[in-house]
Amino acid sequence: MTIRLLVVDDDPLVRAGLALMLGGADGLETVGEGTDGSEVAALVDELAPDVVLMDIRMPTMDGLTATETLRRRPDAPEIVVLTTFHADEQVLRALRAGAAGFVLKDTPPADIVAAVRRVAAGDPVLSPAVTRQLMTHVADRAPETRRSEAARRLASLAEREREVAVAVGHGQSNAEIAATLYMSVPTVKAHVSRILAKLDLNNRVQIALLAHDAGLLDEEGPRRLG
């Protein structure tokens, strides 16, 4: 099935380069281009893209605000943020809002194509481990309101689900979580699916960010809660 792609960037050279790069990839179709975040909602309504490549810095409405607005919709497409900085507070905010990941503008073309295909298939571009590295390099301290809200949301999880959420936050794979918490991989997958559903999250990256915001991650790694 062809993946429908919308490219949003205020720089015409970047848009042209991306369109040229992605236009030759099998199974991808660039259905439209936007020049500012303020255009995104209307373009999504008109073109029904599966994935939006969204520049994070634009003059009228930035990509962060556009991402937050778009991801509130029940039928929102997946979003990959385009940025020139790999460690950026705005990138973290975009991930919290539901972006499936980010790619640097100087990323090799094959990797951008691979990123679009991954998010279209429901997989985040970033692993929780990479997200944790990002959080380490960005001076991001959760304000008290965000910390308390994250803790409140995680309190709705059962004890085992909380343990899995913390392990995800530390970047562990399903197999690693299974070994740490003495459960099968299918059981871990079931827990992760329930966590996403209970907390109305899109992917494992958001689980990691929520665990971080709640203050559940520490240097010693995953720990049993209770």
N, C-alpha and C positions, 0 to 999 in steps of 0.2 A: 504494500500500500504506500502511495506517495505521501511524504511528509510535507505539509504545507507550512511555509516559513514566512514570517513577517520580520523585516529588518528595520530597526528604528535607531537613527543616529543623525545628529545635526550636521555632521561633516559629509558633504557630497562625495568626497574622495573615498572615505571609509565605506559609505553605502555602495558605491560603484565597485570597490574592491571586493566587498563581501558578496555582492550579487554575482560578480564574475567568478569568484572562487566557488561559491555554492551552486551556481547554475550548472556546472559541469558534473556535479555529484549525482550518482545514480540514486533514484528514490527520493530526491529532494526537489521541491519546486518553490522558488521565491515568488509568493503571490502578491507581495506589495512592499512598499517602503514608506517609512514615516520620518519626518524631520524633527519631531518634538514629542515629548510625552503626552502633551495635550491632545494629540491626534490619535493616540493608541486605541482608546475605547471605540471610537467610530470605525477605525480600520478593522478592529477585531469583529465588530458587528457585521461589517460588509464582507470581509474576506474569510472569516472563520479559520484562522491559522491554527496549526497544532502546536507550534513553537514560536515564541517571539525572542529575537536577539535584540536586547535592549541596552543602549548606551546609558551609563549611569549619570553622566553629566550633560545636561541640555539646558538651554537658556530659559525657556518659559516654564515648562514642567519637567523636572528632572526624572530620570529613569526610576529612581527610588519611589517617588510619589506615584508614578504611573504603575509600578509593580504593585504597590500596596493597594491601589484602587482596583487594578485588574484582578488580583488574587482574591478579592472579596466576592467575586462573582462565582456562582455555582458551576458555570461552564467554562471557567477560565482556562486559557491555553497554558502550557508550560512556559516558563521564562528563564532565559539564560542571560545574565548580566554581562555586558561588555565594559571593560575597564582598563585603564593603563596602570593601575596600582594593585598589586596582589594582596597587600595588607592595608585595609581601609575600613574605617568605621561604617561608611556607607554600604560597603559590600556585606558586612555583618547585618546591617538593617534590612538589606534586600533579601538575605537568606532567611531572616526571621519572618519577613513578610510572605515568604513562600516561593521565592526564586529557587529553581532547581540547581543553581550553581552559578559560577562565573568563569569567564575565559578572558585572558589578556588579549588586547588588540593585536599584539605581535605573536600570538599563538600560531604555530604552523597550520596551514589550511586543512590538512588531513585530521588534525586534532579537533578543530572547530566542527568539521563534519561529523566526527565521531561523537562529540559532545551533543550535537543536535539529535543524532540518532539515539543516544542513550536516554536523553530526557523524554523524547517522544515515546520511548518504550517504557517509561515510568521509573527510570533510574536516575538519581541525582548525579550531577557531574562531579561533585565533591564527595569524598568519603568523610565520615565523621572524624577520622584521624587528621585529614588535611584541615578540616574546620577547626579542630583543636589547635593546630599549629597557627592558624590564622588568628584565633582568639588570643594566643600567647603573644603574638607580635603586635597586636593592636591594643592600645591602652583602653580597654573596654571594661569598665566596672559597672555592674548592673545597679541602677538606681534602686532605692528601697522599694518604690512602687512596683518596678518590674520584677524585683526579686520576690516580693510577697505574692504577686500575681502568679509567677512561675511555680512557687511552692504550693499555692492553692490548687493550681491545675494538676500538679503531680500528686497531690494528696488524694485525688480521685482514683488513683491506680491501686491495684492490689499489691501486696508486698513483693511478690515475685516479679510483677510488671515493673515496679520501681527499680528492682535490682537489675533487670534487663535494660531499663532506660539509662541507668548510670553506666553500665557496661558499654552501651551504644555511645554514650557521651565520651567515653575514653577511647573511642575509635576501634573497638573490638569487632571482628567479624562474627557472623552467626556461629561458626565453628568454635571460635575462641570463647564466645559467651557460653556455649554449651559445655566446654571443658571447665570453665571457671565456676559455673553455677550448677554443674552436675545434672544436666538435662540434655535431651536429644536436640539435634538441629531442627527437626520439624517443630518441636515444642517452642524453641526460641523464635522461629518464624511466626508461629501463631501468636506468641506474646507481642512481638513487634507489630503485627497487624492489628491486634487489639489496642495497643498503645496509640497507634496512628488514628484509629477510629474514635477512641475515647476522647482524645485530646484535639481532634479535628486538625491533624497535622498532615502535611503532604509527603514527607520523606524522613529518612533517618537523620539528615542534617538538622532538621528542626527539632528532633528529639534531643540531639546533642546540645543545641543552643539552649533549649529549655532547661536541661539539667545543669548547664553552666550558669544560666541566669538564677536558678534556684540555689546555687552554691553547693551542689551535690558532688562536684568533681574536686578531687584533691590529688596531690602529687603521688600518693601511694598507689593510685589506680583504683579499679572497681572494688567495692567492699560490700559485704552483706549488710543490709539495712534491717533495723528492727530493734 
